[in-house]
Amino acid sequence: MDFDKKMMQLTDQFADWWKKGFEIPKMTKELYPYNELFTPIRINSTIIKNRVVMAPMGNISMCDETGKPNEKMLKYFEERARGGVGLITTGLVPVSFGIDKSLIEKGELSYFPRIDRTRTVFAPWRDLAAMCHAYGSTLFIQLTPGLGRVGNPQCLTNQFKFPRSASFNPNWYMSTVPCLRLSDLSLKRIIKNVGQGAADAKACNIDGVYLHGHEGYLLEQMTNPAFNRRKIGRYANYENFGLDMVREIRKRVGDDYPIMYRIDLSLVLNETYKEKMNTVPSLKKFKNGRTVADTLRYMKNLVEAGVDMFDIDLGCYDNWWLPHPPSSMPSGCYLGVAEIVKRFFVDYDVRSNKGLPVPVVAVGKLGYPDLAEKALRENKCDMVMLGRPLLADAEWCNKAYSGRVEEIRPCIGCQEACLNEFVEGGHPQCAVNPRTAFEEEYTREIPKAEKKKYVAVIGAGPAGVVAAETLIKRGHSVDLYEKGEIGGNLVPGSKAQIKYEVKNYLDYLKKTVENLKKNENFEFIKSTAVAENLKAKSYDAILVATGTVQSKPKVEGIDSDNVVFATDVLNNPKLVKDAQNIVVIGGGVVGAETAYFLKYELDKDVKVVEMGKYIMNGACTANRGHIIHYLEEAGVELLNCTKLVSIDGHRVNVLQNTHKNVPDPYVTWHPILPENVENPLDILTKIGEDYKERTLFSDMVVLATGVVPSPMLYYDCVKLHAAKEIYNIGDSFKGARVFEAVRSAYRCAVNL
């Protein structure tokens, strides 16, 4: 088989995947009971109770500043163990402090959990192991040799030290910052540190060690010729660093301790960027990555050195949507990748040092019980790894085992709370589960209110439904008002094929309301709420969750018949049935995803006009990367730094800044830096003004120019003293995402 041709075919499918054989899953239970999912498996000398692995979701800022895991982190993992997970893996735990300069913040502090510091950090690791064991869950610690070129380059300004890598590689966040080459001596120290970390983990009663060897982190950088271009020394052979590390671990922990390794079958950079690999300076060096055949051979050698199991994905930071498949990617996207490895192990009789078959763990949006069970039944993998689904619902395993699949709260793939939040400086959370990473504060059982109150909740979007459900569980009496459809902006936001996970969550919210209707203390009122009427009903409290209203720019022709809102097009695609050339005004998330819908589902010719520097600014790097990459592949023109001037019939008049420093809107191999981060070496990229008039010809203009909060009902209620307690939550307080809406609604309701 030409594996690398298969990688090309696979990545090409990730644009309009619903046309290429990928199914759109739902929370069904057609394959219940899930006998394969809940069958034990032996790894080395350890028996894991079922086939579900919790993915290593980075535990950034879930520790104190010395790296000691805190109560937040412990309770977060305990919740998933109690939820029935077979194997829990921690987020990455670095062991190369002092060598990898990107790990340390000002004041010699770090936001990573540590096991290498002193014995003072051992106690919480022992506590965590005991917590997991109490529920029959196995615990592996994920050790990383370091971050290398994907680490925080601010070490250059904080410590006046350059980040380090396998060779002279550009930093991913700031390509103008070079990473210096690690010496062989430093690499041998790291290997010793990993061995010590594994020995310490074993002493802390942690059940196994898990090596972080994918996605372009330092272990990947050393073991992939794309990043390791060393010509001399032991580690010029790209396999040696990983093999030496595994041998060192085996020496320190013995033969009976499980070792797991995460690896990507291919970076698929050449397949992703094609000719750009020859023209983009920061990609040119990375053309000669491991082939699939190279990776399979390396994996076989890793097994001989002592590895017991693998989980497999694709990609790296430079095509970040692949190792972190977002909402717009298909579920089960890497089952074919896992199957390649599994077949290779069978064909070549690859067995662990215990003489056991080497389990292959499948990854990639497998959070649907039927999909996961089918993958196991069809022998595509031996275990399934769930990350975000277990953040969305810690009880995923218990609910699947008992057949309560319809009760599983689905992940929406937004990656705003679990991933983007810690990139921006927070800690991992979940957009749809307000308790995630707050388990130490919010108990599993919602506490009953000391005094029953009569509460009005206005608006049945995510904030309103979450608030109403929480209030009912607290014992209050609730009237939920909604003039339109349940779900609010999620209704149009769920229409495109790439938004199928939002559709599943929307269905979940609707089921929640239907279940609430069975409660005698709940009433669903299909009506517009008016402050005077609310006051007349003598509510004790009013929670206003009235969401947002569409905004439009004040330009000539904006009210023309051929101008419509993106939400209207998504709800009713017939509006653009007779239009072929469409201009989308606004290149935020809604605008870009609407352009994707228009191009890939309706086969329209599309241009996107965005006034700001970047397309989809503020979205998670993985989510924006997938959309932008395939918009470019489809020929959709993205015009950033471009102002809408007027609309005159079929003529859309704009001013486009053509200054040489205007960012390339199609760049997906670097992230957008947070606004509070300054690049000290990027001093020549100030954008000047070189505006040129341009006319775009269009049959229809679709507006995606944002929304503004709609708080007028709240202010009316406050002015009328409509209740003793009045709160403004969700989008009507601050036009936001599901993440902020759900979080604010739950916190308000659980304390009312």
Secondary structure as GFF3:
##gff-version 3
##sequence-region A 1 752
A	DSSP	alpha_helix	3	13	.	.	.	ID=ss1
A	DSSP	three_ten_helix	17	19	.	.	.	ID=ss2
A	DSSP	beta_strand	41	43	.	.	.	ID=ss3
A	DSSP	beta_strand	46	48	.	.	.	ID=ss4
A	DSSP	beta_strand	52	54	.	.	.	ID=ss5
A	DSSP	alpha_helix	71	82	.	.	.	ID=ss6
A	DSSP	beta_strand	87	94	.	.	.	ID=ss7
A	DSSP	three_ten_helix	101	103	.	.	.	ID=ss8
A	DSSP	three_ten_helix	106	108	.	.	.	ID=ss9
A	DSSP	three_ten_helix	119	121	.	.	.	ID=ss10
A	DSSP	alpha_helix	122	134	.	.	.	ID=ss11
A	DSSP	beta_strand	138	144	.	.	.	ID=ss12
A	DSSP	three_ten_helix	148	150	.	.	.	ID=ss13
A	DSSP	alpha_helix	155	158	.	.	.	ID=ss14
A	DSSP	beta_strand	164	165	.	.	.	ID=ss15
A	DSSP	beta_strand	169	170	.	.	.	ID=ss16
A	DSSP	beta_strand	178	181	.	.	.	ID=ss17
A	DSSP	alpha_helix	184	203	.	.	.	ID=ss18
A	DSSP	beta_strand	208	212	.	.	.	ID=ss19
A	DSSP	alpha_helix	218	222	.	.	.	ID=ss20
A	DSSP	three_ten_helix	234	236	.	.	.	ID=ss21
A	DSSP	alpha_helix	240	253	.	.	.	ID=ss22
A	DSSP	beta_strand	259	264	.	.	.	ID=ss23
A	DSSP	alpha_helix	269	273	.	.	.	ID=ss24
A	DSSP	three_ten_helix	274	278	.	.	.	ID=ss25
A	DSSP	alpha_helix	281	284	.	.	.	ID=ss26
A	DSSP	alpha_helix	292	305	.	.	.	ID=ss27
A	DSSP	beta_strand	309	313	.	.	.	ID=ss28
A	DSSP	three_ten_helix	317	319	.	.	.	ID=ss29
A	DSSP	alpha_helix	335	347	.	.	.	ID=ss30
A	DSSP	beta_strand	360	362	.	.	.	ID=ss31
A	DSSP	alpha_helix	369	377	.	.	.	ID=ss32
A	DSSP	beta_strand	383	386	.	.	.	ID=ss33
A	DSSP	alpha_helix	388	392	.	.	.	ID=ss34
A	DSSP	alpha_helix	396	401	.	.	.	ID=ss35
A	DSSP	three_ten_helix	405	407	.	.	.	ID=ss36
A	DSSP	pi_helix	416	420	.	.	.	ID=ss37
A	DSSP	alpha_helix	421	423	.	.	.	ID=ss38
A	DSSP	beta_strand	454	458	.	.	.	ID=ss39
A	DSSP	alpha_helix	462	473	.	.	.	ID=ss40
A	DSSP	beta_strand	477	481	.	.	.	ID=ss41
A	DSSP	alpha_helix	490	493	.	.	.	ID=ss42
A	DSSP	three_ten_helix	497	499	.	.	.	ID=ss43
A	DSSP	alpha_helix	500	516	.	.	.	ID=ss44
A	DSSP	beta_strand	522	525	.	.	.	ID=ss45
A	DSSP	alpha_helix	531	536	.	.	.	ID=ss46
A	DSSP	beta_strand	541	544	.	.	.	ID=ss47
A	DSSP	beta_strand	548	550	.	.	.	ID=ss48
A	DSSP	beta_strand	563	565	.	.	.	ID=ss49
A	DSSP	alpha_helix	566	571	.	.	.	ID=ss50
A	DSSP	three_ten_helix	573	576	.	.	.	ID=ss51
A	DSSP	beta_strand	581	585	.	.	.	ID=ss52
A	DSSP	alpha_helix	589	600	.	.	.	ID=ss53
A	DSSP	beta_strand	605	609	.	.	.	ID=ss54
A	DSSP	alpha_helix	621	633	.	.	.	ID=ss55
A	DSSP	beta_strand	637	639	.	.	.	ID=ss56
A	DSSP	beta_strand	642	648	.	.	.	ID=ss57
A	DSSP	beta_strand	651	657	.	.	.	ID=ss58
A	DSSP	beta_strand	691	697	.	.	.	ID=ss59
A	DSSP	beta_strand	700	703	.	.	.	ID=ss60
A	DSSP	beta_strand	707	709	.	.	.	ID=ss61
A	DSSP	alpha_helix	712	720	.	.	.	ID=ss62
A	DSSP	beta_strand	725	728	.	.	.	ID=ss63
A	DSSP	three_ten_helix	730	732	.	.	.	ID=ss64
A	DSSP	alpha_helix	738	750	.	.	.	ID=ss65
###
